[in-house]
Amino acid sequence: MKKILIVEDEIPLLKALADRLTREGFSTLEAKDGLVGLNVALEEHPDLILLDIIMPGMDGMEMLEKLKVNPLSKNIPVILLSNLGDTSKILEGIEAGAESYLIKANVKLEDVVKIVKEKLGVNIA
Amino acid sequence: MLNKLSTLVRFYILTAIIFAVLAVVLIFASNSIIQNSFINRAKVAVSSAITSEAKDLKPADFSLRDSVHAENVFRDFYEKVKTNETIRIKVWDYSGKVIFSDDQSIVGQRFPDNEEFKEALRGEVVTEIGQKVKPENVSEQGYKQLLEVYVPITFADESVPSGVIEAYFKLDDVNVRIKETQTILLIAIASFSIATSVLFFTLFRSVIYKQIERINLQALTLENVSDHVIITNLDGVILYVNKAAEKLTGYLKSEMIGNRPSLWGKRMPKEFYEKMWKVIKTDKKEFEGQITNKRKNGEEYVADARITPVLDKNNNILFFIGLERDITEKKIVETKLLESNKGLEESKEAMVNIMEDLESVKVKLEEEKVKDEAILENIGEGVLAIDSQRKVLFLNKKGEEILAWKALSLIGRVINSLPLEDEQGNLIPLEQRPTYIALKTGKTTTTTTTTYFVRSDKTKFPIGIIVSPIKINGKITGAIAVFRDMTKEKEIDKAKSEFVSLASHQLRTPLTAINWYIEMLQDKDVGVLNDKQKEYFLEIYKGSRRMVDLLNDLLNVSRLETGRLKIEPVPTDLKAFIQEVCKELQPLVLEMGCHLLFKLPEKLPEVNVDQVLLRQVISNLLTNAIQYSSVGKAGQVIVSLAVSPKEYTISVKDNGIGIPKEVQGRIFEKFFRADNAHEIMVDGNGLGLYLVKQIIDAFGGSIRLDSEVGKGSIFYVTISLSGMKAKVGQKGLEK
């Protein structure tokens, strides 16, 4: 069973993502800020990380950078999920090593699941 | 040049001839002079030698009949007298008998008729060139020419000579001397003549030649002056006429010279000529007068004439100089002027009246002007006027304040010497400056992008400029620029945009939560919904989506309005790109039951476009076309792409409700929605076309439309063939 780490400070969104992914057959790990997220990622070695950007404490961009410099975590695919929609911000995220950048308000959960499955090579039902 | 040269050459030849003649004369003269001087010297030498030696002789010696005795007496004498030159002597007694000679053959002979002897006998030393008697045993070679010197020997107490001693003096040496002297003389003459020539030439050049030149010039001037010049003798016979005279009278020079001026004159009353002759001939004064003459072709002409007598030292008239100037034309003009003067007098009065009227108009105008100036000066915005050369003519007080420039120091300057910069601090090129565009196109021009004015102290501020061209009779003669400091607006704008940006992000998060949870409910994640529930959740979802779309548009508007939009063109296959955007809209097409058609060219080279921007433009136009054409019927939308030598044109055509003519100019305004659009669809936000226009303006393209209510609309978007230019900015658009 594929493990997915969700890092999101907004509880309703975290819960929605976790519920839908669990229903799709993934096991989920949850973190409410970047620091916790980074620790969980290094301990649990998830198969994929869904990462919010604006969070208290360590934000998503910082966590992404730290993940990418650590050989233990640098190969974990990361999908950025944010409501910041500037193209410049998106480009910044992709350049930092994210697989994909999704604007939360503009995507359905269905779209998130589709991309997660795509990145993990899981057959899309 | 040729003239000068020939004058010089002529002069040189003349001088040479003079010197040659002089040399010949001198040589001939020198010959006899030198000869005479030598002969005289020889004569004196020989005679004094003979006279001094003869002191020892006695009168009786000349009476000796005995030749032996005589031989004894005179042989001794001969030896004393003999020199290299004096080669022979004859001693004559007073009867003409030769009593001694070194030539024995003539001793005893008588020559009483010898002229020289007879003359010598009168007491004079006589000389004779040549030899009448050729002495024997004297070689031809040695004595070519001899001087015979006859010396009378007169003893004291005697009144007549007792005899004559004749000596032959050799002249051959003299001849040699003469030749030598002549050679020296010739060389001297030649040197002298060369030296003199050089001196003379120098002198000639500096003085005479200049004089000649001056005279030539005077003659040339005289010949070519426009006044008619004639010179006559005392009787009025013409000696000289110049070219102008030919022209004036119509007679040839050859016809005039030798004739009298009456040839073309005689048109004036008799008294005129009498008076003239009196003045010039009797009074010897200059005569001046206006004279009417007749040309050869019979035409009359009027001339100012002046005749001057030229006098010598003794006040005698040498000749007369006459000048005439044709004033016929002048006369005609004068007459005409006189005539028109009368008319002028009349019109002058009329003019005075008009002037008085004008004066009062002028006073009124002055008042208007003062009023206008007062308004301009005190208006709340900067006002600047330029001429067609873009030179500043006027700047009002507010303008001075805003630009930190004194009107006085700015007037006359070319306006582009005041720098305008864009947001990145790049100087705005001339052809993009509003004054330039307004003067060139004749259209009112407004700064559309954020523009900064740089003051002379290098501080800058955002400036808003509206330039209106001034047209007089359709010709652009200048422009008026109204401008203001946009700093405050800019600050407010920035705050607004930051607020919108933040608010949008903060608002999105709860909307996301709503959307996702409804999605889970709809997707039966937590059980099956009944139909009513489904229906209600759909409405909630639609409302939430609208809110998201509105937020996205607002975010984009805020980015575009702050002018910080970046443009990042990448090579793009336009055809494929358009198809891709259409594919993304497929759900809407299906939902609305619309027919989407394409008219795309087969193959196109790649164009540099910012895909995010172009996607937004095409997508917004297509969304409108689909939505407004598919209400109550199956709409039809055609997307086309055309290429011209200048640009690419993307057009979106629909058969929808159309846009009323009266609002077509307003549809690109923010939040504006036409009434007919609002009627059929409540949930538009009025930002779509505004965004389209803003984006197109940002990348330098253009948009226009054709539309008719009830029939449909076509929107045309153009992109330059060279594609979009990259622009550095802080923000891209929302996807």
Interface residues (C-beta under 8 A of the other chain):
Chain A: E10 P12 L13 A16 L17 D19 R20 R23 I54 N83 L84 G85 D86 T87 S88 I90 L91 I103 K104 A105 N106 K108 L109 E110
Chain B: H505 R508 T509 L511 T512 A513 N515 W516 Y517 E519 M520 D523 D525 V548 L551 N552 L555 K566 V612 Q730 K731 G732 L733 E734 K735
